[in-house]
Amino acid sequence: MADGRQPGTSEQLEQLYRQEAQRLHYFVLGVLRDPQAAADVVQVAFARLMEQRVLRPEARKSWLYRVAYREALDLLRRRNRQGRMHLRKAMTPGPEAPQVETPLVRQELVQQVQAALEKLPEPQRRVVQMRIYQGKTFAAIARELNEPLGTVLGRMHAAVKKLRRSLQNWNPYE
């Protein structure tokens, strides 16, 4: 069509890729903090661009960034959902685990978690406490701390990794 509503020639898309792929990668990397996942999201965004039938050439760049951002957020949500699922599985006692948790064991677990939390750097500890103990969303935490959402998510991710390492060998029955 003469009105610019075709997806564009492969040369035009190739040129857009050369111009924007690296910047788009850095943009998505700021959200995900994972270079490989960011590269995958960039590829998905460009693949979707190629599938577009009605998109003005001047709208392609903003459309591309919007699609990449949404794809990155979807990936974070999927990871978060998977993490919660794994946590639930880990917290569900297996057949070999005692079925009754004594108050003493529960108290020791609380003490171990508190000790592990105290070892976290202050910014990470603050995010964990706001998210877990106060039940705030990551967006609310970011607003309250006046930090980018990606920074808050990165702190939570790092804190959870450190807490897992700190608590992985804890066994109240030894």
MIDOPA-664903 format. One record per residue (C-alpha): residue number from 0; residue in one letter; y negated, z, x negated. Coordinates in nm, 2 decimals. Each point is the difference from the previous one (the first is absolute). Example, Ala and Ser with C-alpha at 12.3 -4.5 7.8 and 13.67 -1.06 7.14 Angstrom:
% residues 2
 kemar guke  north     up   east
     0    a   0.45   0.78  -1.23
     1    s  -0.34  -0.07  -0.14
% end
This chain:
% residues 174
 kemar guke  north     up   east
     0    m   0.00   0.00   0.00
     1    a  -0.35  -0.06  -0.11
     2    d  -0.13   0.34   0.12
     3    g   0.18   0.19  -0.28
     4    r   0.26   0.16   0.23
     5    q   0.30  -0.11  -0.19
     6    p   0.17   0.24  -0.24
     7    g  -0.13  -0.20  -0.29
     8    t   0.17  -0.21  -0.26
     9    s   0.23   0.15  -0.25
    10    e  -0.27  -0.06  -0.26
    11    q  -0.25   0.20   0.19
    12    l   0.25   0.29   0.05
    13    e   0.09  -0.02  -0.37
    14    q  -0.36   0.02  -0.09
    15    l  -0.05   0.30   0.23
    16    y   0.30   0.16  -0.16
    17    r  -0.14  -0.05  -0.35
    18    q  -0.33   0.14   0.10
    19    e   0.11   0.30   0.20
    20    a   0.35   0.11  -0.09
    21    q  -0.09   0.23  -0.28
    22    r  -0.29   0.16   0.19
    23    l   0.22   0.04   0.30
    24    h   0.27   0.16  -0.21
    25    y  -0.25   0.25  -0.14
    26    f  -0.13   0.07   0.35
    27    v   0.35   0.07   0.14
    28    l   0.10   0.19  -0.32
    29    g  -0.28   0.24   0.09
    30    v   0.17   0.07   0.33
    31    l   0.36   0.01  -0.11
    32    r  -0.02   0.12  -0.37
    33    d   0.31  -0.20  -0.06
    34    p  -0.04  -0.33  -0.20
    35    q   0.32  -0.16   0.12
    36    a  -0.06   0.09   0.37
    37    a  -0.36  -0.14  -0.04
    38    a   0.14  -0.32  -0.13
    39    d   0.24  -0.03   0.29
    40    v  -0.28   0.06   0.25
    41    v  -0.22  -0.27  -0.16
    42    q   0.29  -0.24   0.03
    43    v   0.05   0.09   0.37
    44    a  -0.37  -0.05   0.07
    45    f  -0.01  -0.34  -0.16
    46    a   0.33  -0.10   0.18
    47    r  -0.16   0.10   0.33
    48    l  -0.31  -0.20  -0.09
    49    m   0.21  -0.31  -0.05
    50    e   0.15   0.05   0.35
    51    q  -0.34   0.01   0.17
    52    r  -0.08  -0.30   0.22
    53    v  -0.35   0.09   0.11
    54    l  -0.22   0.15  -0.27
    55    r  -0.33  -0.12  -0.12
    56    p  -0.02  -0.04  -0.38
    57    e  -0.29   0.24  -0.02
    58    a   0.20   0.27   0.18
    59    r   0.31  -0.02  -0.23
    60    k  -0.11   0.25  -0.26
    61    s  -0.09   0.28   0.24
    62    w   0.31  -0.07   0.21
    63    l   0.21   0.02  -0.32
    64    y  -0.15   0.34  -0.09
    65    r   0.04   0.13   0.35
    66    v   0.37  -0.11   0.02
    67    a   0.07   0.15  -0.35
    68    y  -0.16   0.33   0.09
    69    r   0.20   0.03   0.32
    70    e   0.32  -0.10  -0.17
    71    a  -0.07   0.27  -0.27
    72    l  -0.06   0.26   0.27
    73    d   0.32  -0.10   0.18
    74    l   0.19   0.04  -0.33
    75    l  -0.14   0.35  -0.05
    76    r   0.10   0.09   0.35
    77    r   0.35  -0.12  -0.05
    78    r   0.03   0.19  -0.33
    79    n  -0.14   0.31   0.17
    80    r   0.25  -0.03   0.29
    81    q   0.29  -0.05  -0.25
    82    g  -0.12   0.30  -0.20
    83    r   0.00   0.22   0.31
    84    m   0.35  -0.13   0.09
    85    h   0.13   0.09  -0.34
    86    l  -0.16   0.34   0.01
    87    r   0.16   0.07   0.34
    88    k   0.34  -0.11  -0.14
    89    a  -0.05   0.22  -0.30
    90    m  -0.10   0.30   0.21
    91    t   0.30  -0.04   0.23
    92    p   0.28   0.22  -0.12
    93    g   0.32  -0.18  -0.09
    94    p   0.35   0.12   0.09
    95    e   0.03   0.19  -0.32
    96    a  -0.33   0.19   0.04
    97    p  -0.01   0.33   0.18
    98    q  -0.11  -0.04   0.36
    99    v  -0.20   0.32   0.02
   100    e  -0.31   0.05  -0.21
   101    t  -0.07   0.36  -0.08
   102    p  -0.36   0.13   0.01
   103    l   0.03   0.08  -0.37
   104    v   0.09  -0.36  -0.08
   105    r  -0.28  -0.13   0.21
   106    q  -0.24   0.24  -0.17
   107    e   0.11  -0.11  -0.34
   108    l  -0.04  -0.37   0.10
   109    v  -0.36   0.07   0.11
   110    q  -0.07   0.17  -0.33
   111    q   0.14  -0.29  -0.19
   112    v  -0.20  -0.25   0.19
   113    q  -0.32   0.21  -0.04
   114    a   0.06   0.03  -0.38
   115    a   0.06  -0.37  -0.02
   116    l  -0.33  -0.07   0.19
   117    e  -0.19   0.23  -0.23
   118    k   0.11  -0.21  -0.30
   119    l  -0.16  -0.31   0.16
   120    p  -0.34  -0.11  -0.12
   121    e  -0.27   0.11   0.24
   122    p  -0.08  -0.34   0.16
   123    q   0.37  -0.06   0.07
   124    r   0.06   0.35   0.13
   125    r  -0.31  -0.03   0.23
   126    v   0.13  -0.33   0.15
   127    v   0.35   0.15   0.06
   128    q  -0.14   0.31   0.16
   129    m  -0.23  -0.20   0.23
   130    r   0.28  -0.24   0.10
   131    i   0.29   0.24   0.04
   132    y  -0.15   0.34   0.09
   133    q  -0.30  -0.12   0.19
   134    g   0.16  -0.31   0.15
   135    k  -0.29  -0.23  -0.08
   136    t   0.04  -0.38  -0.03
   137    f  -0.06  -0.17  -0.33
   138    a  -0.30  -0.17   0.14
   139    a  -0.15   0.34   0.11
   140    i   0.08   0.14  -0.34
   141    a  -0.17  -0.29  -0.18
   142    r  -0.31   0.04   0.22
   143    e  -0.01   0.38  -0.06
   144    l   0.04  -0.03  -0.37
   145    n  -0.23  -0.30  -0.02
   146    e   0.27  -0.19  -0.19
   147    p   0.15  -0.35   0.06
   148    l   0.31  -0.01   0.21
   149    g   0.20  -0.15  -0.28
   150    t  -0.09   0.29  -0.23
   151    v   0.11   0.25   0.26
   152    l   0.33  -0.18   0.05
   153    g   0.05  -0.03  -0.37
   154    r  -0.05   0.38  -0.04
   155    m   0.25   0.07   0.27
   156    h   0.25  -0.23  -0.15
   157    a  -0.03   0.16  -0.34
   158    a   0.01   0.35   0.14
   159    v   0.32  -0.07   0.20
   160    k   0.16  -0.15  -0.32
   161    k  -0.09   0.32  -0.19
   162    l   0.12   0.23   0.27
   163    r   0.33  -0.18   0.02
   164    r   0.05   0.03  -0.37
   165    s  -0.10   0.37   0.01
   166    l   0.24   0.08   0.28
   167    q   0.29  -0.24  -0.07
   168    n   0.22   0.26  -0.18
   169    w  -0.08   0.30   0.23
   170    n   0.31   0.13   0.16
   171    p  -0.01   0.34   0.18
   172    y   0.37   0.04  -0.01
   173    e   0.05   0.00  -0.38
% end
